[in-house]
Amino acid sequence: MMYQKKEKLYIRDLVPDPAVSYPGYYVLSASMAKNELLHTALVALHTLEFSFYQNPKSFDDIFAMLQSGLFPIYKEHYIVGYFGGKMMYLESHGWKALPATEALFQLENWLVC
């Protein structure tokens, strides 16, 4: 079984003076570490600059964003992606499955662009 090489993407490489410095890095595959759309979402999250984001009007807005390869933000804390038919959120050690909690189904917890 082949494992993809993982890389650490340091936030200070994207944002010299982040407003939110935790986590300081994310462990990602080489292709994800170079993904400009992910970089844009991480910059917004770590600078708390959400001027290009808004609350979705419906869940269709969230799924349209996921299907186009963009990354919505959940609870102004997590970047969310859609991989292999699963919604995943990014934490410091990589992508984790997004648990289906009641808060997940509240539109006010989401930011889309």
Secondary structure per residue as TSV (DSSP state, phi and psi in degrees):
chain	resnum	aa	ss	phi	psi
A	1	M	-	360.0	126.5
A	2	M	-	-90.1	133.1
A	3	Y	-	-105.5	137.4
A	4	Q	-	-72.0	142.3
A	5	K	-	-69.6	133.7
A	6	K	E	-102.0	148.1
A	7	E	E	-126.9	153.8
A	8	K	E	-95.1	123.9
A	9	L	E	-101.8	108.5
A	10	Y	E	-83.0	133.6
A	11	I	H	-61.3	-37.6
A	12	R	H	-65.3	-18.0
A	13	D	H	-74.5	-27.0
A	14	L	H	-93.7	-38.9
A	15	V	-	-132.0	109.0
A	16	P	S	-59.4	-35.9
A	17	D	S	-132.6	78.2
A	18	P	-	-70.5	144.4
A	19	A	S	-72.8	-32.7
A	20	V	-	-118.8	109.9
A	21	S	-	-96.6	-4.4
A	22	Y	-	-107.4	135.1
A	23	P	S	-73.6	154.5
A	24	G	S	-77.1	-18.6
A	25	Y	E	-154.6	164.4
A	26	Y	E	-127.9	137.4
A	27	V	E	-91.4	118.6
A	28	L	E	-137.3	161.0
A	29	S	E	-66.9	161.8
A	30	A	H	-59.1	-40.4
A	31	S	H	-68.7	-39.2
A	32	M	H	-68.8	-34.9
A	33	A	H	-65.0	-21.6
A	34	K	T	-101.6	0.3
A	35	N	-	-72.7	112.6
A	36	E	H	-65.7	-33.5
A	37	L	H	-66.1	-38.7
A	38	L	H	-66.9	-40.9
A	39	H	H	-58.2	-43.0
A	40	T	H	-60.9	-44.1
A	41	A	H	-66.2	-40.1
A	42	L	H	-66.1	-39.4
A	43	V	H	-61.9	-45.5
A	44	A	H	-60.2	-43.1
A	45	L	H	-66.3	-42.2
A	46	H	H	-86.3	-11.6
A	47	T	H	-103.0	-7.7
A	48	L	T	59.1	31.8
A	49	E	-	-101.4	93.0
A	50	F	-	-106.5	25.3
A	51	S	T	-65.2	-26.1
A	52	F	T	-87.6	-2.9
A	53	Y	-	-107.5	156.2
A	54	Q	B	-150.1	164.3
A	55	N	-	-71.5	138.4
A	56	P	-	-70.4	152.3
A	57	K	S	-84.0	-27.8
A	58	S	S	-153.4	171.8
A	59	F	H	-67.8	-19.4
A	60	D	H	-60.7	-34.8
A	61	D	H	-63.1	-41.0
A	62	I	H	-66.3	-48.2
A	63	F	H	-69.1	-32.5
A	64	A	H	-64.0	-40.1
A	65	M	H	-66.4	-44.8
A	66	L	H	-62.6	-42.9
A	67	Q	H	-69.6	-24.6
A	68	S	T	-86.4	-0.1
A	69	G	T	90.6	5.9
A	70	L	-	-87.0	170.3
A	71	F	-	-124.2	105.5
A	72	P	-	-70.1	164.6
A	73	I	E	-113.0	133.6
A	74	Y	E	-109.2	125.2
A	75	K	T	54.0	30.2
A	76	E	T	50.1	32.0
A	77	H	T	-139.0	-28.9
A	78	Y	E	-128.6	141.2
A	79	I	E	-86.5	134.1
A	80	V	E	-116.5	135.1
A	81	G	E	-126.7	169.4
A	82	Y	E	-126.5	109.6
A	83	F	E	-133.8	129.0
A	84	G	T	57.8	35.1
A	85	G	T	78.1	13.0
A	86	K	E	-127.5	141.5
A	87	M	E	-84.1	130.1
A	88	M	E	-127.3	148.6
A	89	Y	E	-115.2	151.6
A	90	L	E	-96.7	125.4
A	91	E	E	-124.9	-179.9
A	92	S	T	-58.0	-33.4
A	93	H	T	-99.3	20.1
A	94	G	E	119.1	-168.1
A	95	W	E	-82.1	134.8
A	96	K	E	-125.9	150.8
A	97	A	E	-64.2	137.3
A	98	L	-	-85.0	114.5
A	99	P	-	-69.9	143.2
A	100	A	-	-84.5	88.8
A	101	T	-	-105.0	170.8
A	102	E	G	-60.7	-37.4
A	103	A	G	-64.1	-27.2
A	104	L	G	-62.4	-29.1
A	105	F	G	-95.3	13.3
A	106	Q	-	-103.3	116.8
A	107	L	G	-60.5	-30.0
A	108	E	G	-68.2	-11.5
A	109	N	G	-85.9	-2.5
A	110	W	E	-112.9	149.8
A	111	L	E	-128.2	129.6
A	112	V	B	-127.4	159.8
A	113	C	-	-123.0	360.0
